[in-house]
Amino acid sequence: MKYEVLVEVRLRPGIADPQGATIERALPALGFEGVTDVSVGKAFRLSVEAADEPGAQARATEMAHRLLANPVIEDSTVTVLGVVAPNGAR
């Protein structure tokens, strides 16, 4: 069965995020006041073949640890969004 999976990767706390800091400084100039704690990350959407939802979660977690995230400076979160229907819809 195919599952749609979302893998979110972000810098670990304490790691400098110059992109996030630049965006946070630029937002007030664009009229967006009161925005703080901006961080930049990556998101990956995958269709994962697995026998069940825990299997899809485990496979995507292994992918995140081995390829999608740098475990030294990044954390990742894996969310199984649902089953992918045969026509590609969720």
PyMOL Python script that loads the backbone (N, CA, C, O; Angstrom):
from pymol import cmd

cmd.read_pdbstr("""\
ATOM      1  N   MET A   1       0.844  -1.165   0.000  1.00  0.00           N
ATOM      2  CA  MET A   1       0.000   0.000   0.000  1.00  0.00           C
ATOM      3  C   MET A   1       0.903   1.246   0.000  1.00  0.00           C
ATOM      4  O   MET A   1       1.982   1.231   0.591  1.00  0.00           O
ATOM      5  N   LYS A   2       0.459   2.317  -0.661  1.00  0.00           N
ATOM      6  CA  LYS A   2       1.236   3.553  -0.689  1.00  0.00           C
ATOM      7  C   LYS A   2       0.679   4.556   0.306  1.00  0.00           C
ATOM      8  O   LYS A   2      -0.534   4.733   0.422  1.00  0.00           O
ATOM      9  N   TYR A   3       1.588   5.211   1.024  1.00  0.00           N
ATOM     10  CA  TYR A   3       1.221   6.240   1.989  1.00  0.00           C
ATOM     11  C   TYR A   3       1.893   7.550   1.608  1.00  0.00           C
ATOM     12  O   TYR A   3       3.057   7.573   1.208  1.00  0.00           O
ATOM     13  N   GLU A   4       1.141   8.648   1.739  1.00  0.00           N
ATOM     14  CA  GLU A   4       1.733   9.968   1.553  1.00  0.00           C
ATOM     15  C   GLU A   4       2.355  10.379   2.873  1.00  0.00           C
ATOM     16  O   GLU A   4       1.723  10.306   3.927  1.00  0.00           O
ATOM     17  N   VAL A   5       3.614  10.816   2.797  1.00  0.00           N
ATOM     18  CA  VAL A   5       4.378  11.140   3.996  1.00  0.00           C
ATOM     19  C   VAL A   5       4.975  12.535   3.848  1.00  0.00           C
ATOM     20  O   VAL A   5       5.433  12.912   2.769  1.00  0.00           O
ATOM     21  N   LEU A   6       4.967  13.289   4.926  1.00  0.00           N
ATOM     22  CA  LEU A   6       5.600  14.603   4.978  1.00  0.00           C
ATOM     23  C   LEU A   6       6.783  14.519   5.936  1.00  0.00           C
ATOM     24  O   LEU A   6       6.631  14.134   7.095  1.00  0.00           O
ATOM     25  N   VAL A   7       7.965  14.886   5.438  1.00  0.00           N
ATOM     26  CA  VAL A   7       9.169  14.943   6.273  1.00  0.00           C
ATOM     27  C   VAL A   7       9.564  16.412   6.376  1.00  0.00           C
ATOM     28  O   VAL A   7       9.852  17.054   5.366  1.00  0.00           O
ATOM     29  N   GLU A   8       9.576  16.941   7.596  1.00  0.00           N
ATOM     30  CA  GLU A   8       9.980  18.326   7.833  1.00  0.00           C
ATOM     31  C   GLU A   8      11.343  18.325   8.515  1.00  0.00           C
ATOM     32  O   GLU A   8      11.559  17.617   9.499  1.00  0.00           O
ATOM     33  N   VAL A   9      12.253  19.123   7.982  1.00  0.00           N
ATOM     34  CA  VAL A   9      13.618  19.190   8.490  1.00  0.00           C
ATOM     35  C   VAL A   9      13.879  20.633   8.917  1.00  0.00           C
ATOM     36  O   VAL A   9      13.597  21.566   8.167  1.00  0.00           O
ATOM     37  N   ARG A  10      14.418  20.813  10.123  1.00  0.00           N
ATOM     38  CA  ARG A  10      14.727  22.152  10.628  1.00  0.00           C
ATOM     39  C   ARG A  10      16.031  22.099  11.411  1.00  0.00           C
ATOM     40  O   ARG A  10      16.456  21.044  11.881  1.00  0.00           O
ATOM     41  N   LEU A  11      16.648  23.261  11.538  1.00  0.00           N
ATOM     42  CA  LEU A  11      17.895  23.333  12.303  1.00  0.00           C
ATOM     43  C   LEU A  11      17.628  23.057  13.775  1.00  0.00           C
ATOM     44  O   LEU A  11      16.578  23.417  14.305  1.00  0.00           O
ATOM     45  N   ARG A  12      18.570  22.426  14.414  1.00  0.00           N
ATOM     46  CA  ARG A  12      18.455  22.167  15.850  1.00  0.00           C
ATOM     47  C   ARG A  12      18.548  23.481  16.623  1.00  0.00           C
ATOM     48  O   ARG A  12      19.148  24.444  16.144  1.00  0.00           O
ATOM     49  N   PRO A  13      17.961  23.521  17.810  1.00  0.00           N
ATOM     50  CA  PRO A  13      18.094  24.730  18.639  1.00  0.00           C
ATOM     51  C   PRO A  13      19.569  25.037  18.890  1.00  0.00           C
ATOM     52  O   PRO A  13      20.370  24.137  19.146  1.00  0.00           O
ATOM     53  N   GLY A  14      19.911  26.318  18.813  1.00  0.00           N
ATOM     54  CA  GLY A  14      21.284  26.743  19.049  1.00  0.00           C
ATOM     55  C   GLY A  14      22.135  26.822  17.791  1.00  0.00           C
ATOM     56  O   GLY A  14      23.241  27.362  17.831  1.00  0.00           O
ATOM     57  N   ILE A  15      21.641  26.295  16.675  1.00  0.00           N
ATOM     58  CA  ILE A  15      22.360  26.381  15.406  1.00  0.00           C
ATOM     59  C   ILE A  15      21.942  27.685  14.720  1.00  0.00           C
ATOM     60  O   ILE A  15      20.750  27.968  14.603  1.00  0.00           O
ATOM     61  N   ALA A  16      22.906  28.469  14.274  1.00  0.00           N
ATOM     62  CA  ALA A  16      22.617  29.751  13.618  1.00  0.00           C
ATOM     63  C   ALA A  16      21.754  29.527  12.377  1.00  0.00           C
ATOM     64  O   ALA A  16      21.980  28.596  11.604  1.00  0.00           O
ATOM     65  N   ASP A  17      20.764  30.399  12.205  1.00  0.00           N
ATOM     66  CA  ASP A  17      19.850  30.329  11.059  1.00  0.00           C
ATOM     67  C   ASP A  17      19.862  31.691  10.354  1.00  0.00           C
ATOM     68  O   ASP A  17      18.939  32.484  10.541  1.00  0.00           O
ATOM     69  N   PRO A  18      20.889  31.973   9.550  1.00  0.00           N
ATOM     70  CA  PRO A  18      20.985  33.285   8.918  1.00  0.00           C
ATOM     71  C   PRO A  18      19.827  33.579   7.973  1.00  0.00           C
ATOM     72  O   PRO A  18      19.424  34.736   7.855  1.00  0.00           O
ATOM     73  N   GLN A  19      19.281  32.578   7.298  1.00  0.00           N
ATOM     74  CA  GLN A  19      18.138  32.808   6.415  1.00  0.00           C
ATOM     75  C   GLN A  19      16.917  33.232   7.221  1.00  0.00           C
ATOM     76  O   GLN A  19      16.217  34.171   6.840  1.00  0.00           O
ATOM     77  N   GLY A  20      16.663  32.558   8.314  1.00  0.00           N
ATOM     78  CA  GLY A  20      15.539  32.913   9.174  1.00  0.00           C
ATOM     79  C   GLY A  20      15.695  34.319   9.728  1.00  0.00           C
ATOM     80  O   GLY A  20      14.728  35.080   9.777  1.00  0.00           O
ATOM     81  N   ALA A  21      16.918  34.671  10.151  1.00  0.00           N
ATOM     82  CA  ALA A  21      17.176  36.007  10.704  1.00  0.00           C
ATOM     83  C   ALA A  21      16.956  37.077   9.637  1.00  0.00           C
ATOM     84  O   ALA A  21      16.390  38.128   9.936  1.00  0.00           O
ATOM     85  N   THR A  22      17.386  36.834   8.409  1.00  0.00           N
ATOM     86  CA  THR A  22      17.197  37.798   7.320  1.00  0.00           C
ATOM     87  C   THR A  22      15.716  37.999   7.031  1.00  0.00           C
ATOM     88  O   THR A  22      15.265  39.130   6.852  1.00  0.00           O
ATOM     89  N   ILE A  23      14.965  36.917   6.985  1.00  0.00           N
ATOM     90  CA  ILE A  23      13.522  37.019   6.745  1.00  0.00           C
ATOM     91  C   ILE A  23      12.851  37.778   7.877  1.00  0.00           C
ATOM     92  O   ILE A  23      12.005  38.639   7.634  1.00  0.00           O
ATOM     93  N   GLU A  24      13.222  37.466   9.109  1.00  0.00           N
ATOM     94  CA  GLU A  24      12.619  38.143  10.272  1.00  0.00           C
ATOM     95  C   GLU A  24      12.879  39.640  10.229  1.00  0.00           C
ATOM     96  O   GLU A  24      11.995  40.429  10.562  1.00  0.00           O
ATOM     97  N   ARG A  25      14.087  40.047   9.822  1.00  0.00           N
ATOM     98  CA  ARG A  25      14.404  41.481   9.723  1.00  0.00           C
ATOM     99  C   ARG A  25      13.664  42.152   8.578  1.00  0.00           C
ATOM    100  O   ARG A  25      13.352  43.340   8.666  1.00  0.00           O
ATOM    101  N   ALA A  26      13.376  41.419   7.501  1.00  0.00           N
ATOM    102  CA  ALA A  26      12.727  42.000   6.322  1.00  0.00           C
ATOM    103  C   ALA A  26      11.210  42.125   6.469  1.00  0.00           C
ATOM    104  O   ALA A  26      10.612  42.990   5.830  1.00  0.00           O
ATOM    105  N   LEU A  27      10.589  41.314   7.265  1.00  0.00           N
ATOM    106  CA  LEU A  27       9.132  41.304   7.369  1.00  0.00           C
ATOM    107  C   LEU A  27       8.524  42.649   7.771  1.00  0.00           C
ATOM    108  O   LEU A  27       7.531  43.052   7.164  1.00  0.00           O
ATOM    109  N   PRO A  28       9.070  43.369   8.768  1.00  0.00           N
ATOM    110  CA  PRO A  28       8.472  44.662   9.119  1.00  0.00           C
ATOM    111  C   PRO A  28       8.479  45.663   7.960  1.00  0.00           C
ATOM    112  O   PRO A  28       7.550  46.461   7.836  1.00  0.00           O
ATOM    113  N   ALA A  29       9.504  45.634   7.116  1.00  0.00           N
ATOM    114  CA  ALA A  29       9.562  46.539   5.961  1.00  0.00           C
ATOM    115  C   ALA A  29       8.451  46.231   4.959  1.00  0.00           C
ATOM    116  O   ALA A  29       8.080  47.087   4.156  1.00  0.00           O
ATOM    117  N   LEU A  30       7.922  45.012   5.007  1.00  0.00           N
ATOM    118  CA  LEU A  30       6.831  44.624   4.116  1.00  0.00           C
ATOM    119  C   LEU A  30       5.468  44.754   4.785  1.00  0.00           C
ATOM    120  O   LEU A  30       4.450  44.348   4.224  1.00  0.00           O
ATOM    121  N   GLY A  31       5.457  45.329   5.995  1.00  0.00           N
ATOM    122  CA  GLY A  31       4.200  45.553   6.696  1.00  0.00           C
ATOM    123  C   GLY A  31       3.764  44.437   7.616  1.00  0.00           C
ATOM    124  O   GLY A  31       2.634  44.447   8.104  1.00  0.00           O
ATOM    125  N   PHE A  32       4.629  43.477   7.865  1.00  0.00           N
ATOM    126  CA  PHE A  32       4.295  42.360   8.745  1.00  0.00           C
ATOM    127  C   PHE A  32       4.978  42.562  10.092  1.00  0.00           C
ATOM    128  O   PHE A  32       6.086  42.075  10.313  1.00  0.00           O
ATOM    129  N   GLU A  33       4.318  43.275  10.981  1.00  0.00           N
ATOM    130  CA  GLU A  33       4.852  43.562  12.316  1.00  0.00           C
ATOM    131  C   GLU A  33       4.535  42.415  13.275  1.00  0.00           C
ATOM    132  O   GLU A  33       3.585  41.660  13.069  1.00  0.00           O
ATOM    133  N   GLY A  34       5.346  42.299  14.324  1.00  0.00           N
ATOM    134  CA  GLY A  34       5.060  41.352  15.388  1.00  0.00           C
ATOM    135  C   GLY A  34       5.372  39.898  15.060  1.00  0.00           C
ATOM    136  O   GLY A  34       4.863  38.994  15.723  1.00  0.00           O
ATOM    137  N   VAL A  35       6.189  39.663  14.060  1.00  0.00           N
ATOM    138  CA  VAL A  35       6.567  38.288  13.723  1.00  0.00           C
ATOM    139  C   VAL A  35       7.954  38.026  14.297  1.00  0.00           C
ATOM    140  O   VAL A  35       8.894  38.774  14.028  1.00  0.00           O
ATOM    141  N   THR A  36       8.079  36.965  15.087  1.00  0.00           N
ATOM    142  CA  THR A  36       9.361  36.628  15.706  1.00  0.00           C
ATOM    143  C   THR A  36       9.638  35.134  15.546  1.00  0.00           C
ATOM    144  O   THR A  36       8.787  34.366  15.097  1.00  0.00           O
ATOM    145  N   ASP A  37      10.832  34.757  15.920  1.00  0.00           N
ATOM    146  CA  ASP A  37      11.245  33.344  15.932  1.00  0.00           C
ATOM    147  C   ASP A  37      11.096  32.676  14.561  1.00  0.00           C
ATOM    148  O   ASP A  37      10.623  31.544  14.463  1.00  0.00           O
ATOM    149  N   VAL A  38      11.504  33.384  13.509  1.00  0.00           N
ATOM    150  CA  VAL A  38      11.431  32.837  12.156  1.00  0.00           C
ATOM    151  C   VAL A  38      12.572  31.845  11.968  1.00  0.00           C
ATOM    152  O   VAL A  38      13.723  32.138  12.291  1.00  0.00           O
ATOM    153  N   SER A  39      12.245  30.686  11.450  1.00  0.00           N
ATOM    154  CA  SER A  39      13.275  29.705  11.109  1.00  0.00           C
ATOM    155  C   SER A  39      12.969  29.135   9.729  1.00  0.00           C
ATOM    156  O   SER A  39      11.816  29.058   9.306  1.00  0.00           O
ATOM    157  N   VAL A  40      14.018  28.744   9.052  1.00  0.00           N
ATOM    158  CA  VAL A  40      13.895  28.204   7.708  1.00  0.00           C
ATOM    159  C   VAL A  40      14.223  26.714   7.765  1.00  0.00           C
ATOM    160  O   VAL A  40      15.147  26.294   8.462  1.00  0.00           O
ATOM    161  N   GLY A  41      13.465  25.939   7.032  1.00  0.00           N
ATOM    162  CA  GLY A  41      13.709  24.501   6.983  1.00  0.00           C
ATOM    163  C   GLY A  41      13.391  23.966   5.608  1.00  0.00           C
ATOM    164  O   GLY A  41      13.291  24.711   4.633  1.00  0.00           O
ATOM    165  N   LYS A  42      13.233  22.655   5.552  1.00  0.00           N
ATOM    166  CA  LYS A  42      12.917  21.977   4.301  1.00  0.00           C
ATOM    167  C   LYS A  42      11.732  21.052   4.553  1.00  0.00           C
ATOM    168  O   LYS A  42      11.555  20.535   5.656  1.00  0.00           O
ATOM    169  N   ALA A  43      10.933  20.852   3.527  1.00  0.00           N
ATOM    170  CA  ALA A  43       9.828  19.901   3.610  1.00  0.00           C
ATOM    171  C   ALA A  43       9.889  18.980   2.397  1.00  0.00           C
ATOM    172  O   ALA A  43      10.122  19.427   1.274  1.00  0.00           O
ATOM    173  N   PHE A  44       9.677  17.699   2.639  1.00  0.00           N
ATOM    174  CA  PHE A  44       9.675  16.690   1.588  1.00  0.00           C
ATOM    175  C   PHE A  44       8.354  15.946   1.654  1.00  0.00           C
ATOM    176  O   PHE A  44       7.958  15.485   2.724  1.00  0.00           O
ATOM    177  N   ARG A  45       7.665  15.820   0.523  1.00  0.00           N
ATOM    178  CA  ARG A  45       6.459  14.993   0.429  1.00  0.00           C
ATOM    179  C   ARG A  45       6.817  13.766  -0.387  1.00  0.00           C
ATOM    180  O   ARG A  45       7.349  13.871  -1.492  1.00  0.00           O
ATOM    181  N   LEU A  46       6.518  12.604   0.169  1.00  0.00           N
ATOM    182  CA  LEU A  46       6.897  11.340  -0.450  1.00  0.00           C
ATOM    183  C   LEU A  46       5.705  10.394  -0.500  1.00  0.00           C
ATOM    184  O   LEU A  46       4.823  10.454   0.357  1.00  0.00           O
ATOM    185  N   SER A  47       5.677   9.535  -1.486  1.00  0.00           N
ATOM    186  CA  SER A  47       4.778   8.385  -1.480  1.00  0.00           C
ATOM    187  C   SER A  47       5.639   7.180  -1.138  1.00  0.00           C
ATOM    188  O   SER A  47       6.587   6.857  -1.854  1.00  0.00           O
ATOM    189  N   VAL A  48       5.302   6.523  -0.044  1.00  0.00           N
ATOM    190  CA  VAL A  48       6.114   5.425   0.474  1.00  0.00           C
ATOM    191  C   VAL A  48       5.307   4.137   0.429  1.00  0.00           C
ATOM    192  O   VAL A  48       4.187   4.073   0.936  1.00  0.00           O
ATOM    193  N   GLU A  49       5.881   3.128  -0.174  1.00  0.00           N
ATOM    194  CA  GLU A  49       5.263   1.805  -0.219  1.00  0.00           C
ATOM    195  C   GLU A  49       5.574   1.095   1.098  1.00  0.00           C
ATOM    196  O   GLU A  49       6.734   0.959   1.485  1.00  0.00           O
ATOM    197  N   ALA A  50       4.517   0.644   1.779  1.00  0.00           N
ATOM    198  CA  ALA A  50       4.693  -0.060   3.051  1.00  0.00           C
ATOM    199  C   ALA A  50       3.463  -0.919   3.328  1.00  0.00           C
ATOM    200  O   ALA A  50       2.392  -0.687   2.767  1.00  0.00           O
ATOM    201  N   ALA A  51       3.627  -1.902   4.190  1.00  0.00           N
ATOM    202  CA  ALA A  51       2.524  -2.798   4.532  1.00  0.00           C
ATOM    203  C   ALA A  51       1.459  -2.097   5.369  1.00  0.00           C
ATOM    204  O   ALA A  51       0.273  -2.412   5.272  1.00  0.00           O
ATOM    205  N   ASP A  52       1.899  -1.133   6.201  1.00  0.00           N
ATOM    206  CA  ASP A  52       0.961  -0.430   7.071  1.00  0.00           C
ATOM    207  C   ASP A  52       1.528   0.943   7.422  1.00  0.00           C
ATOM    208  O   ASP A  52       2.650   1.275   7.038  1.00  0.00           O
ATOM    209  N   GLU A  53       0.742   1.743   8.158  1.00  0.00           N
ATOM    210  CA  GLU A  53       1.164   3.106   8.493  1.00  0.00           C
ATOM    211  C   GLU A  53       2.436   3.135   9.347  1.00  0.00           C
ATOM    212  O   GLU A  53       3.326   3.936   9.059  1.00  0.00           O
ATOM    213  N   PRO A  54       2.561   2.301  10.382  1.00  0.00           N
ATOM    214  CA  PRO A  54       3.821   2.304  11.138  1.00  0.00           C
ATOM    215  C   PRO A  54       5.030   1.950  10.264  1.00  0.00           C
ATOM    216  O   PRO A  54       6.125   2.469  10.481  1.00  0.00           O
ATOM    217  N   GLY A  55       4.836   1.078   9.290  1.00  0.00           N
ATOM    218  CA  GLY A  55       5.926   0.732   8.377  1.00  0.00           C
ATOM    219  C   GLY A  55       6.325   1.913   7.515  1.00  0.00           C
ATOM    220  O   GLY A  55       7.511   2.140   7.279  1.00  0.00           O
ATOM    221  N   ALA A  56       5.334   2.671   7.038  1.00  0.00           N
ATOM    222  CA  ALA A  56       5.620   3.870   6.246  1.00  0.00           C
ATOM    223  C   ALA A  56       6.357   4.897   7.096  1.00  0.00           C
ATOM    224  O   ALA A  56       7.305   5.529   6.628  1.00  0.00           O
ATOM    225  N   GLN A  57       5.926   5.065   8.336  1.00  0.00           N
ATOM    226  CA  GLN A  57       6.569   6.001   9.266  1.00  0.00           C
ATOM    227  C   GLN A  57       8.022   5.592   9.490  1.00  0.00           C
ATOM    228  O   GLN A  57       8.917   6.437   9.469  1.00  0.00           O
ATOM    229  N   ALA A  58       8.255   4.315   9.699  1.00  0.00           N
ATOM    230  CA  ALA A  58       9.611   3.822   9.956  1.00  0.00           C
ATOM    231  C   ALA A  58      10.517   4.009   8.737  1.00  0.00           C
ATOM    232  O   ALA A  58      11.668   4.424   8.878  1.00  0.00           O
ATOM    233  N   ARG A  59      10.006   3.706   7.551  1.00  0.00           N
ATOM    234  CA  ARG A  59      10.816   3.867   6.335  1.00  0.00           C
ATOM    235  C   ARG A  59      11.169   5.335   6.111  1.00  0.00           C
ATOM    236  O   ARG A  59      12.316   5.657   5.799  1.00  0.00           O
ATOM    237  N   ALA A  60      10.199   6.216   6.266  1.00  0.00           N
ATOM    238  CA  ALA A  60      10.459   7.642   6.054  1.00  0.00           C
ATOM    239  C   ALA A  60      11.402   8.195   7.119  1.00  0.00           C
ATOM    240  O   ALA A  60      12.227   9.059   6.820  1.00  0.00           O
ATOM    241  N   THR A  61      11.294   7.716   8.342  1.00  0.00           N
ATOM    242  CA  THR A  61      12.201   8.149   9.404  1.00  0.00           C
ATOM    243  C   THR A  61      13.623   7.730   9.083  1.00  0.00           C
ATOM    244  O   THR A  61      14.559   8.504   9.286  1.00  0.00           O
ATOM    245  N   GLU A  62      13.796   6.519   8.585  1.00  0.00           N
ATOM    246  CA  GLU A  62      15.134   6.061   8.198  1.00  0.00           C
ATOM    247  C   GLU A  62      15.687   6.908   7.042  1.00  0.00           C
ATOM    248  O   GLU A  62      16.867   7.260   7.034  1.00  0.00           O
ATOM    249  N   MET A  63      14.828   7.231   6.070  1.00  0.00           N
ATOM    250  CA  MET A  63      15.260   8.105   4.966  1.00  0.00           C
ATOM    251  C   MET A  63      15.705   9.460   5.478  1.00  0.00           C
ATOM    252  O   MET A  63      16.719   9.999   5.036  1.00  0.00           O
ATOM    253  N   ALA A  64      14.945  10.007   6.411  1.00  0.00           N
ATOM    254  CA  ALA A  64      15.288  11.318   6.969  1.00  0.00           C
ATOM    255  C   ALA A  64      16.639  11.262   7.668  1.00  0.00           C
ATOM    256  O   ALA A  64      17.466  12.157   7.492  1.00  0.00           O
ATOM    257  N   HIS A  65      16.866  10.232   8.447  1.00  0.00           N
ATOM    258  CA  HIS A  65      18.121  10.120   9.197  1.00  0.00           C
ATOM    259  C   HIS A  65      19.321   9.850   8.296  1.00  0.00           C
ATOM    260  O   HIS A  65      20.431  10.299   8.584  1.00  0.00           O
ATOM    261  N   ARG A  66      19.100   9.118   7.210  1.00  0.00           N
ATOM    262  CA  ARG A  66      20.228   8.723   6.354  1.00  0.00           C
ATOM    263  C   ARG A  66      20.499   9.674   5.199  1.00  0.00           C
ATOM    264  O   ARG A  66      21.624   9.718   4.701  1.00  0.00           O
ATOM    265  N   LEU A  67      19.491  10.444   4.750  1.00  0.00           N
ATOM    266  CA  LEU A  67      19.690  11.254   3.559  1.00  0.00           C
ATOM    267  C   LEU A  67      19.097  12.660   3.639  1.00  0.00           C
ATOM    268  O   LEU A  67      19.767  13.629   3.282  1.00  0.00           O
ATOM    269  N   LEU A  68      17.869  12.784   4.097  1.00  0.00           N
ATOM    270  CA  LEU A  68      17.162  14.059   3.980  1.00  0.00           C
ATOM    271  C   LEU A  68      17.603  15.111   4.988  1.00  0.00           C
ATOM    272  O   LEU A  68      17.483  16.306   4.720  1.00  0.00           O
ATOM    273  N   ALA A  69      18.110  14.690   6.136  1.00  0.00           N
ATOM    274  CA  ALA A  69      18.545  15.633   7.172  1.00  0.00           C
ATOM    275  C   ALA A  69      19.981  15.326   7.576  1.00  0.00           C
ATOM    276  O   ALA A  69      20.439  14.186   7.501  1.00  0.00           O
ATOM    277  N   ASN A  70      20.670  16.365   8.000  1.00  0.00           N
ATOM    278  CA  ASN A  70      22.009  16.200   8.572  1.00  0.00           C
ATOM    279  C   ASN A  70      21.809  16.077  10.080  1.00  0.00           C
ATOM    280  O   ASN A  70      21.554  17.082  10.743  1.00  0.00           O
ATOM    281  N   PRO A  71      21.917  14.873  10.637  1.00  0.00           N
ATOM    282  CA  PRO A  71      21.591  14.670  12.046  1.00  0.00           C
ATOM    283  C   PRO A  71      22.494  15.429  13.020  1.00  0.00           C
ATOM    284  O   PRO A  71      22.173  15.530  14.204  1.00  0.00           O
ATOM    285  N   VAL A  72      23.604  15.956  12.543  1.00  0.00           N
ATOM    286  CA  VAL A  72      24.491  16.732  13.416  1.00  0.00           C
ATOM    287  C   VAL A  72      23.878  18.102  13.724  1.00  0.00           C
ATOM    288  O   VAL A  72      23.994  18.598  14.844  1.00  0.00           O
ATOM    289  N   ILE A  73      23.221  18.715  12.721  1.00  0.00           N
ATOM    290  CA  ILE A  73      22.703  20.077  12.918  1.00  0.00           C
ATOM    291  C   ILE A  73      21.200  20.211  12.684  1.00  0.00           C
ATOM    292  O   ILE A  73      20.638  21.285  12.900  1.00  0.00           O
ATOM    293  N   GLU A  74      20.536  19.125  12.242  1.00  0.00           N
ATOM    294  CA  GLU A  74      19.120  19.224  11.916  1.00  0.00           C
ATOM    295  C   GLU A  74      18.300  18.147  12.629  1.00  0.00           C
ATOM    296  O   GLU A  74      18.778  17.041  12.883  1.00  0.00           O
ATOM    297  N   ASP A  75      17.056  18.503  12.943  1.00  0.00           N
ATOM    298  CA  ASP A  75      16.066  17.564  13.449  1.00  0.00           C
ATOM    299  C   ASP A  75      15.038  17.332  12.351  1.00  0.00           C
ATOM    300  O   ASP A  75      14.844  18.188  11.488  1.00  0.00           O
ATOM    301  N   SER A  76      14.386  16.188  12.379  1.00  0.00           N
ATOM    302  CA  SER A  76      13.343  15.920  11.394  1.00  0.00           C
ATOM    303  C   SER A  76      12.100  15.375  12.082  1.00  0.00           C
ATOM    304  O   SER A  76      12.169  14.730  13.128  1.00  0.00           O
ATOM    305  N   THR A  77      10.964  15.657  11.456  1.00  0.00           N
ATOM    306  CA  THR A  77       9.676  15.167  11.921  1.00  0.00           C
ATOM    307  C   THR A  77       8.993  14.477  10.746  1.00  0.00           C
ATOM    308  O   THR A  77       8.933  15.027   9.647  1.00  0.00           O
ATOM    309  N   VAL A  78       8.485  13.286  10.977  1.00  0.00           N
ATOM    310  CA  VAL A  78       7.818  12.519   9.930  1.00  0.00           C
ATOM    311  C   VAL A  78       6.345  12.404  10.281  1.00  0.00           C
ATOM    312  O   VAL A  78       5.985  12.002  11.388  1.00  0.00           O
ATOM    313  N   THR A  79       5.489  12.766   9.311  1.00  0.00           N
ATOM    314  CA  THR A  79       4.046  12.668   9.492  1.00  0.00           C
ATOM    315  C   THR A  79       3.468  11.864   8.336  1.00  0.00           C
ATOM    316  O   THR A  79       3.670  12.211   7.173  1.00  0.00           O
ATOM    317  N   VAL A  80       2.753  10.796   8.652  1.00  0.00           N
ATOM    318  CA  VAL A  80       2.054  10.033   7.623  1.00  0.00           C
ATOM    319  C   VAL A  80       0.713  10.725   7.406  1.00  0.00           C
ATOM    320  O   VAL A  80      -0.102  10.816   8.324  1.00  0.00           O
ATOM    321  N   LEU A  81       0.490  11.213   6.183  1.00  0.00           N
ATOM    322  CA  LEU A  81      -0.704  11.998   5.882  1.00  0.00           C
ATOM    323  C   LEU A  81      -1.894  11.137   5.489  1.00  0.00           C
ATOM    324  O   LEU A  81      -3.039  11.563   5.636  1.00  0.00           O
ATOM    325  N   GLY A  82      -1.644   9.953   4.999  1.00  0.00           N
ATOM    326  CA  GLY A  82      -2.747   9.080   4.630  1.00  0.00           C
ATOM    327  C   GLY A  82      -2.359   8.128   3.516  1.00  0.00           C
ATOM    328  O   GLY A  82      -1.225   8.120   3.036  1.00  0.00           O
ATOM    329  N   VAL A  83      -3.338   7.327   3.120  1.00  0.00           N
ATOM    330  CA  VAL A  83      -3.143   6.351   2.050  1.00  0.00           C
ATOM    331  C   VAL A  83      -3.316   7.058   0.716  1.00  0.00           C
ATOM    332  O   VAL A  83      -4.216   7.882   0.556  1.00  0.00           O
ATOM    333  N   VAL A  84      -2.455   6.736  -0.240  1.00  0.00           N
ATOM    334  CA  VAL A  84      -2.578   7.264  -1.585  1.00  0.00           C
ATOM    335  C   VAL A  84      -3.512   6.339  -2.367  1.00  0.00           C
ATOM    336  O   VAL A  84      -3.252   5.141  -2.485  1.00  0.00           O
ATOM    337  N   ALA A  85      -4.595   6.899  -2.897  1.00  0.00           N
ATOM    338  CA  ALA A  85      -5.555   6.116  -3.669  1.00  0.00           C
ATOM    339  C   ALA A  85      -4.924   5.693  -5.005  1.00  0.00           C
ATOM    340  O   ALA A  85      -3.970   6.322  -5.463  1.00  0.00           O
ATOM    341  N   PRO A  86      -5.443   4.653  -5.616  1.00  0.00           N
ATOM    342  CA  PRO A  86      -4.867   4.182  -6.892  1.00  0.00           C
ATOM    343  C   PRO A  86      -4.790   5.270  -7.965  1.00  0.00           C
ATOM    344  O   PRO A  86      -3.895   5.234  -8.809  1.00  0.00           O
ATOM    345  N   ASN A  87      -5.717   6.238  -7.946  1.00  0.00           N
ATOM    346  CA  ASN A  87      -5.686   7.311  -8.947  1.00  0.00           C
ATOM    347  C   ASN A  87      -4.740   8.436  -8.557  1.00  0.00           C
ATOM    348  O   ASN A  87      -4.665   9.449  -9.253  1.00  0.00           O
ATOM    349  N   GLY A  88      -4.008   8.270  -7.442  1.00  0.00           N
ATOM    350  CA  GLY A  88      -3.039   9.271  -6.996  1.00  0.00           C
ATOM    351  C   GLY A  88      -3.577  10.239  -5.968  1.00  0.00           C
ATOM    352  O   GLY A  88      -2.808  11.010  -5.395  1.00  0.00           O
ATOM    353  N   ALA A  89      -4.883  10.224  -5.713  1.00  0.00           N
ATOM    354  CA  ALA A  89      -5.455  11.109  -4.710  1.00  0.00           C
ATOM    355  C   ALA A  89      -5.284  10.511  -3.328  1.00  0.00           C
ATOM    356  O   ALA A  89      -5.110   9.301  -3.181  1.00  0.00           O
ATOM    357  N   ARG A  90      -5.333  11.361  -2.319  1.00  0.00           N
ATOM    358  CA  ARG A  90      -5.221  10.905  -0.949  1.00  0.00           C
ATOM    359  C   ARG A  90      -6.581  10.553  -0.413  1.00  0.00           C
ATOM    360  O   ARG A  90      -6.703  10.142   0.741  1.00  0.00           O
TER     361      ARG A  90
END
""", "prot")
cmd.dss("prot")
cmd.show_as("cartoon", "prot")
cmd.util.cbc("prot")
cmd.orient("prot")
